[in-house]
Amino acid sequence: MPPFEVPEGDPFGPNNLPYGVFSTSESSDRRVGVRLGDHVLDAGAAALALGSPYASLLARPTLNPLLAAGRTAWSDVRRALTAWVTVPAHRETLAPLLHPLAEVTLHLPFEVADYVDFYASENHARNAGRIFRPDAAEPLTPNWKHLPIGYHGRAGTVVVSGTDVVRPSGQRKAPSDAAPVFGPSVRLDIEAEVGFVVGTPSPQGSPVALADFREHVFGLCLLNDWSARDIQAWEYVPLGPFLGKSFATSVSAWITPLDALEEARVVPPRRTHPLLPYLDDAMEEPAGYDLRISIAINGQTVSEPPFSTMYWTAAQQLAHLTVNGASLRTGDLYGSGTVSGAEPGQRGSLLELTWNGRDPLELPDGKRTYLEDGDVVTMSAWAPGPGGSRVGLGEVSGRVVAG
């Protein structure tokens, strides 16, 4: 089928147009690309060919210049791209600039400045509380309904989908062990998350208000925050996750702009506790997103977590992230935390799906409590689009290899 004639129902039609960075077999030069169906448009070359004033932002090897340009530029470029791929008069010019997706190499689409991970799903937090504190009257920690809990991760180990994940080694100690031992993690897990990509920076000392979320966040992507549960359990008291999390975080090769997700915006779950003013979103526009995520291990779907159930929104997370005066930088990435729904088949981690190993998953190639070497984890998602269409999020996939 010709590149411009995207089949009806394709989740990567002209109402989506996510951004990525690619190279071809003819040239290792990295270029900004926009996905249209099963093709990639060389956005920089298209902008130059059509005389766009934004060519200097698109003819680059990374998305960071576009991210830094701000909301007006983001909206202008998106309108231009939509016109370029839908107006027949442009087809002759653009046809040579469309590359089959199967024939390009996709790269990490932006340079990650800082990485922060949150803990925003009430279902996930309650499950974790019941697993680790079974005798507690309340599974949630006392602060959970008052602020979005988070921690700082490691930007340098954020990798693009398709990158192998080396099983990490570290210290671990079971409660019955006399002393810790060192070796490869035996409880390697996944965390199905959504990552939010910051474009416009903010000065140190100036918190970002809830209402300014869309002025700073360019778009989102799927994110898998791989977790070594045994290493994490021994190390995290009292300062929190460290080596159990920092070895790898996988993100999609495609960043979906927020403007492509207007039809997917939803009201978040009802707040059960009064919120402090900087987090109170009762009078703000809906900041939740209806994203339908699917998790597969070796091709077998094991869970379908709904992002619409997340208690804390990305706007609240950004407000909390900066309320102490911390600055934003172009390329900052923050993860939503594990996405889990209320049903067993909607849990976003093996910790929950197997109840910490008690209830193994039945897969065609055998049982799983945690990941084995050679396992391939793939996450995909879609969101409601205009006119009953679907907006696809780029998948994120990774294969576990021995350390």
N, C-alpha and C positions, 0 to 999 in steps of 0.2 A: 504494500500500500504506500502511495506517495507520502513523504514526511509530513506535509501540512494537513493531510486528511486523517486526523486521529480518529480511530473508531469510537462510535458512540459508547459511552460508559467507561472509557479509559480514564483512570484516576489521575493521569498526567496530561490532561487536556489544556487548552489555552486559559482556563480559569484557575490553573494552578501555577505553573511556571516557576518551580523551585530553582535555586541557584546552587551551582557546584563549581569545582575546578577540575579540568581534565587535560590530558595530553593524548597525542595520537602516535601511531607507529611510525609516521613520517617525521615527527618532531617531538622531542622531549620537553619542549617549552610548555609551561603550564599556562592555561587560559581560563578565564571565567566562562562558564557555560550555563545555559538554561535548558532544562529538560522539557521536551515536547513529545509525548508518547514514548516511542522507543528510539528517539533521536536526541541529540544534544546540539543546540545552536551555539556556535562560537559568538558569544555576546559582544565581545570587544571588536571582532572583525565586522560584525553586523553594524555596530554603532559607527565605526569608521566609514563603512560603505554608504551608510544612509545619512551621514553628516550630523550625527547626534552630538549635542553639547556635552553629553556625559561620556563620550568615548574614552576620555582619560581615566575615568573610574572603572570602566569595564575592560579595557585593554591592559589588564594587569595579571600577575600570576597568583593572586589571592583576592578574596572578597573584602579584605580589611579596608582598602580605600573607599569602597562603596559603603561599607558599614559606618565608617567615620563621617560620611557626607551628611547624614541626618535624614529626618523623615520627609522633608520636601523632595530631596533627591530620590529617596526610595520610591515615593509615589510617582514621581515623574518618569523614572526609569521603568517602573512596572507598566504604566500606561503606554509608554513607547513600545515595550516588548510585546504587549498584547496586540497593539496595532500591527507591528511588524509580522507577527505570525498569523494574523487573521485577515489582513487586507490583501487581496489577490495581487495588487499592483507591485507588492514587494517580493513576490515569490521568485521571480527570475534572479533577483539580486541575492536572495538569501539561500536558495537551493544549494549552491556549492558550499555553504557554510554550515550545513546540517550534517552531522556525523552519526552513523548508527551507534547506538549505545553499546552494543556488544563489541564494538571495535575500538573503543577508547579506554584509557586507564583513568580511573577516578582517584583524586587525591584529597587529603584533609582540606576542606574548603576555606578555612580561615586560620590565621595564627592565633592560638589560644593565649590570652593574657593571664587571666586567673581562672581557677576552677573552684566552684563551691557546690556542695551537694546538700540537699534538704531532706526532710523526713515528713512529707506533707499528707500522706494518706492515713486517715484514721483507721481504716480497715487493716492496713499493714502494721501500724503501730500497736493496735490492739492484739493482733496475732502474735507479734514479737513479744509483747508483754506477757501474754498467756504462756508462750513457750519458755521464756527465760525466768518468769516470776509466777509460776503456776499457783502459788499460795496467796498471792496479793489480792486484796479485795478489789482493786482497780488496776486494770492492765496498763493504763496510760500513766506516764509520769506527771507530777503535779503541774509542770509548766506547759504541757503539750497543747492545751486549749487556749493558751494565752500568747504564744509566739511560735513562729515557724522555726523549729529546731534545725540547725545545719552545722556543717563543719567545712573547713578548707581542705581541698584535695590537691592534686598535683597536676598542673597544666601540662608538664612535659611528657606525660604518659597518656595523654588523650590521642587516640589513634582512629583512623578512618575505617569504616566498615570493610571487611574482607581481610584485615590484618590478623595474622595468627596471634593468639594469646598464650604466652609461655606460663605454664603452671608455676606460681610463685613458691619460694621456700622461705621459711622463717621459723621462729620459735612457736611451739604450741605446748599446751599442758592441759590434759584432762583433769577434772576435779579429783580423780582417784590416783593420779600420778604423783610420785614423790618429788619429781623435779621436771623442769621443762626439757624437751628434746628439740633438735633442729632437723628439718627436712621439708620435703614438698608438702604443700597443703593437701589434706585428704578430704576437705570439705569446701571444694571450690564451687561457688554459686554465681548466679546471675541476679541482676536487679533491673527490671523493666522500668525505664524512666523516660521522661521527656526533657530535653535540654533546651534552654533558652539562651539565645546569642545576643549579646549587647553590642549595639552599634555606637550610639552617641555617648561619649564619656561624660563624667560629672566631676566637678572640682572637689578636692578633699575638704571636708567640713560642711558640705551642703547635701543634706539628705534628699532623696528622691521621693516625692509624694506619690500616693497611689494613682492619682489622676495623670501622672507623667510617665506611666509605664510604657505606653506606646510611642513616646518620644525617644525612648532609650533602647527598647528591645526591637531588633530587626526581624527576628523570626525564630523558628523552633525546629527541632529535629528529634528523632528517636535516639535514645542513649542507653547503653548497657553498662552499668557500673559494676564490673566484675568484683566479686568479694570472696576472700579466703576466710570463711567463718571461723575456722579453728585458730588461725593466727590472730584474727581480730578479737576473739574471746579472751585471749591471754594478755593482749597488749593494751586494750582500750581503756582500762581503769588506771588513772583517773582522767586522762586527757582526750580520750576518744580514738576514732579510727586513725590508723597510720599505715603500716606496711600491708595490712590486710585489705587495703583499698587502693593504694597508690601505684600498683604494678601495671594497671591498664584500665582505661575507660574508653569504650568504643562508641563512636557517633556515626550517624548516617553521612554519606557523601553529599546529601542534598539538604539544603536549608530552605524550609518553606516560609515565605514571608507572612507576617501576621495578616497582611491585607488579603491573602488568599483564604483566610479562615473566618471571614466575617459571619458566614452562615453557621459556623460551628460554635459561636460564643453562647455560653449558657450561664445561668445563675448557679453559683456553687452551693453545696449543701447548707442547710440551715445552721446558723451559729448557735451553739448551746451555752456559750459563756460570753459575757460582755467583753468587747475588745477595746483596748486603748485607742485613742483617737487616730494615731498614725496608721493603725491596721483596720480601722472600722470602715468597711466597704458597703455599708447598708445603703448609702446614697450614691454610690458609684455605678458606672455602667457595668453590665455583667462581665466578669473577668475569668470565668471558667471556660474550658474548651471541651467539646464533645469529640474526643478522639477514641476510636475503637482499635485497641492494640491486640495483636496476636503474637504468641510466643511459640516457636517450634524448636524441638531438639531433634537433630538428624531427620528433618522433614516431617516430624510428627507434631501436630499442634497439641500443646499441653496446657495452655491457659489463654484466656481472652480478657485481659483487664480493661475496665472502662475508666478513662481519664476524667470523665465528668464527675466522678465521686470524690475527687481530691478536696480535702477540707480547706487547705490553704492554697490560694491562687498564686500564679506567677507574679502578679502585681504586688501582693502582700509580701512575697518573698523578697522582691526587689526593694520594697520600702524598708523591710527589716534589715536587709543586707547593708543598707546605707544609712540607717537612722542614727548610728553612732558617728557619722561623718566620714565613713569609709568612701573612697572615690570609686567611680566606675572607669574602666578602660575599654577602648575599642577591642573587641575580641574576647571580653569576659564571657565565660560560660557558666551557667548554673543549672544543676539538675533538680528535677522535681522531687526526687526521692522515689522509692519503689511504688509503683502504681498497683494497687490491689482493690478488687471489688469485694462485695459482701458474700459472694458465693465461693465455694471451694474451687470451682473451675475458673475463677477470676483472679487468682493470686499471682503476684508478680515476681516471686522468688522461689527457689527450691526449698529454702528454709521453711516457707509456709506450705508449699505444695506437698512436701513430704513430712511436714510437721517435725522438722529437725531430724529427718532420717527414720522416723518411726513408721511411716507409711510410704514405702517406695513407689515410684511411678512405674507403671507397666508400659514399656516401649517395645516396638517390634524387634529390636535387637537386644532386649534384656531389661532388667530392672535398673532403676536409678534412684539413689538417694541424693548424691551430689554428682558433679560432672566428672566424666572419665576422659583420659587423653583420647583425642580423635573426635570427640563430640563437637558438633557444629550447632551453635545457637543462632537462630535468626528471628528478629523481631520486625514486624511490619505493622502498618496502621493506615486508617483512612478516617476522614471526617466528612460530615455533610457539606455539600457545596450548593451553589445556586441551582434552582430548578430541579431539585432532586438528584443532582449529580454527586459524585464523590470526589474528594480531594485526597490524593494519595500522599503519604509521607514516605520518603526514601527508606528502604529497609536498612537495618543494621545487623551485620552478621560477623561472627568470629568463630574460629576453630581452636580448640584447646590442644596445645602441644606440650610434650614433656619438657621439664626444665633441665 
